[in-house]
């Protein structure tokens, strides 16, 4: 992850994808999820998320990287990505979804610090 740009990668079905929290990515997310970034962040950190919500977050990140790279970075259809995420296990992507939303909501320099705290909370909720 590049903590200064908020861009990081995730492995899905054995392949690396780059996620970028761009404005276009967040518009894509709001359109597909029907909620704001903050609403999604709260739901996920409270453990009240659906598979569809996690897929929407990851897909928005992939599309953000695609648009950010001037369409050089490959894109993937949401439905296809959802199938791959379901195969790998949705819970494996909760942490990355939180991280992506954190970088979309908070300025990158603060997000890097705050993510560590949120990561602890998510881990604690997973273990209970």
C-alpha positions as CSV (number, residue, x, y, z in Angstrom):
1,X,0.0,0.0,0.0
2,X,1.1,3.5,-0.7
3,X,0.1,5.4,2.4
4,X,0.3,8.7,0.6
5,X,-2.2,7.9,-2.1
6,X,-4.4,5.4,-0.4
7,X,-3.8,2.9,-3.3
8,X,-3.2,-0.7,-2.2
9,X,-3.6,-4.2,-3.6
10,X,-5.7,-7.2,-2.7
11,X,-5.4,-10.8,-3.9
12,X,-8.7,-12.3,-5.2
13,X,-8.8,-15.8,-6.5
14,X,-5.0,-15.8,-6.7
15,X,-4.8,-12.6,-8.8
16,X,-3.6,-9.2,-7.5
17,X,-6.0,-6.3,-8.0
18,X,-5.2,-2.6,-7.2
19,X,-7.8,-0.6,-5.3
20,X,-7.9,3.2,-5.5
21,X,-10.3,5.4,-3.4
22,X,-10.9,8.0,-6.1
23,X,-14.0,10.2,-6.5
24,X,-15.1,8.1,-9.4
25,X,-14.7,5.0,-7.3
26,X,-16.9,6.4,-4.5
27,X,-19.6,7.4,-7.0
28,X,-19.5,3.8,-8.3
29,X,-19.8,2.5,-4.7
30,X,-22.8,4.8,-3.8
31,X,-24.6,3.8,-7.0
32,X,-24.2,0.1,-6.5
33,X,-24.6,0.0,-2.7
34,X,-27.3,2.6,-2.3
35,X,-25.6,4.2,0.7
36,X,-22.8,6.6,1.5
37,X,-19.3,5.6,2.3
38,X,-19.8,6.6,6.0
39,X,-22.9,4.5,6.3
40,X,-21.1,1.5,4.8
41,X,-18.1,2.1,7.0
42,X,-20.4,2.1,10.1
43,X,-22.2,-1.1,9.0
44,X,-19.1,-3.0,8.3
45,X,-17.3,-2.0,11.5
46,X,-20.4,-2.9,13.5
47,X,-20.4,-6.4,11.8
48,X,-23.8,-5.6,10.1
49,X,-22.6,-6.1,6.5
50,X,-23.8,-8.3,3.6
51,X,-21.8,-10.1,0.9
52,X,-23.2,-7.6,-1.5
53,X,-21.9,-4.6,0.5
54,X,-18.4,-6.0,0.7
55,X,-18.4,-6.8,-3.0
56,X,-19.6,-3.3,-3.8
57,X,-16.7,-1.8,-1.8
58,X,-14.0,-4.0,-3.4
59,X,-15.5,-3.5,-6.9
60,X,-15.5,0.3,-6.5
61,X,-11.8,0.1,-5.5
62,X,-11.0,-1.9,-8.6
63,X,-12.9,0.5,-10.8
64,X,-11.2,3.4,-9.1
65,X,-7.8,2.0,-10.0
66,X,-9.0,1.4,-13.5
67,X,-10.1,5.0,-14.0
68,X,-7.1,6.4,-12.1
69,X,-4.7,4.6,-14.5
70,X,-6.5,6.0,-17.5
71,X,-8.0,2.6,-18.1
72,X,-4.7,0.8,-18.3
73,X,-5.4,-1.2,-15.1
74,X,-7.8,-4.0,-15.9
75,X,-11.4,-3.8,-14.7
76,X,-13.7,-6.6,-13.8
77,X,-17.5,-6.9,-13.8
78,X,-19.1,-6.6,-10.4
79,X,-20.9,-9.9,-10.7
80,X,-17.7,-11.8,-11.7
81,X,-15.8,-10.2,-8.9
82,X,-18.6,-11.2,-6.5
83,X,-18.3,-14.8,-7.5
84,X,-14.6,-14.8,-6.9
85,X,-15.0,-13.1,-3.5
86,X,-17.6,-15.6,-2.5
87,X,-15.2,-18.5,-3.5
88,X,-12.4,-17.0,-1.4
89,X,-14.8,-16.2,1.5
90,X,-16.4,-12.8,2.1
91,X,-15.0,-12.5,5.6
92,X,-11.5,-12.5,4.2
93,X,-12.3,-9.1,2.5
94,X,-13.9,-7.3,5.4
95,X,-10.6,-5.8,6.6
96,X,-9.7,-4.6,3.1
97,X,-13.2,-3.1,2.7
98,X,-12.8,-1.2,5.9
99,X,-9.4,0.0,4.8
100,X,-10.7,1.2,1.5
101,X,-13.6,3.1,3.0
102,X,-11.3,4.6,5.6
103,X,-9.0,6.0,2.9
104,X,-12.0,7.3,1.0
105,X,-13.5,9.1,3.9
106,X,-10.5,10.5,5.9
107,X,-7.4,12.3,4.4
108,X,-4.8,9.7,3.6
109,X,-2.2,10.7,6.2
110,X,-4.8,10.4,9.1
111,X,-6.4,7.3,7.6
112,X,-3.2,5.4,7.8
113,X,-3.0,6.0,11.6
114,X,-6.7,5.6,12.2
115,X,-6.9,2.3,10.2
116,X,-4.8,0.5,12.9
117,X,-7.5,1.3,15.5
118,X,-10.4,0.2,13.3
119,X,-8.5,-2.9,12.3
120,X,-8.3,-3.9,16.0
121,X,-12.1,-3.3,16.5
122,X,-12.9,-5.5,13.4
123,X,-10.6,-8.2,14.6
124,X,-12.2,-8.2,18.1
125,X,-15.7,-8.4,16.6
126,X,-14.7,-11.3,14.3
127,X,-13.4,-13.3,17.3
128,X,-16.6,-12.9,19.3
